[in-house]
Amino acid sequence: MKHYLLSIVTPTDGVPPAPAEMERIMRNVEAFHRELQQAGALVFDGGLSAPGTATVVRAEDGDTVFTDGPYIEGKEYLGGLSIIKAPDPDAALGWGGKAALAIGLPIEVRPFEGEAEA
């Protein structure tokens, strides 16, 4: 089976959901993760802290340089991810659709290079 990355596309100018709405979303996400686990499709998942918590590490002249903040300023950022196993792109897109319905945000589905190790 091939591995796929499901990326949660989060708007930078989005208004966080009200607490009751966030509770509903999290219940949906937990149900989605249980379904992935029961199907044997889940490899790893997790949410990420806001882009302002990032540090970019660059190699320059044989040394490393650290810069606070995200590498790219944009209208969207990676808010979380799941790495899944799926037999084909259509199955991966099916999981991406379920993630989008659970979270209410766009989900980018992208295959990893090569075939996954058995």
N, C-alpha and C positions, 0 to 999 in steps of 0.2 A: 504494500500500500504506500501511497505517496503522502508526504506531509504537506499541509497547507497552513498558511498564516491567515487568520481572521483578524483584521485590524479594525478597531473602533475609531471612526473618524469623528472627532469632537470639535465643534466650532469654538474658536477662541472668544467670540463675543456672545456666546450663548448664556442665557440666564439659567442658573441651576434650578432644577425642579423643586417645587415645594416639598417639605418633608413627607407628606402623605403620598405624593406622586413618586418620590424617590423610594419609599418603602415598597410601593407596588412594582416599580421597575426592578428593584433588587430581588423581590420574590420571583419575578419572571426570569431574571438572570440565573438565580439558583436552580430553578426548574430546568432551564436550558442546559446548565452544566451537569445536572443529574442525568438528563437525557443523553448527553454526550458520553458520560461515564458508563451508563448502562449499555450503550451501543458499542463500547470499546473504542470510541473515536477520539477521546480526549487524551492529549499528550501533556499539555500544560496550559494554564490560563492565569491571567492576573490583570489588575488595574494598575495604572501608573499615576504617580503624583503629577501635579501641574507642571507645565514646561518651565516655569520660573525656578523649579528646584533642580534643573539639569545643570551639569557641568560638561563642557566640551573639552576633550583632550586631543591635542594636535601634536604631531611629530614635526619638529623644526630643527634642522641642523644637528641631528643626532640627539636631541633633547626633547622633552615634552613641555608643552605650554597648556595651562588650564585657563578656561574662560567661563565665567558664570553665564547661565542662561542657555536657551536653546540655540542650536546651530543655525536654524532658519526661522525667520519671522514669517508667519503665515496666518491665513484665516482659519486654519484647522490644525489640529495636532493629534498625535497618537495617544488616545486616552486609555487604551487597554488592548489586550490581545489574547487570542487563543491559538494554540498550535494543535491541529487535529490530524488524524489519519483518515483518508478517504480513498475508496477504490478508483475514483475517477473525478474529473472536474465537475461533472453534474452533481455528484453527491456532495462535493465540497461547497458548491453554490447553494445546495439545499440547506446545508448547515449554516451558511452565511445568511440565508433568508430567515431562518429561525432566530439567529442572533439579532438581526435587524428588527424583527418583530418584538423580541424580548426587551431590547435596549431602547429602541426608538431612534437610533442614530444610524447613519450609513455604515456599512461594513465592507471593507475591501478584502477580497479573497485573492490570495496570491500563492502559487505553488512554490515550493523550494526547488532548487536545482537538483536534477538527478532523481533517482529513486531512493526511497527510504530504506534503511537497513531492516531486514526481517527480524 
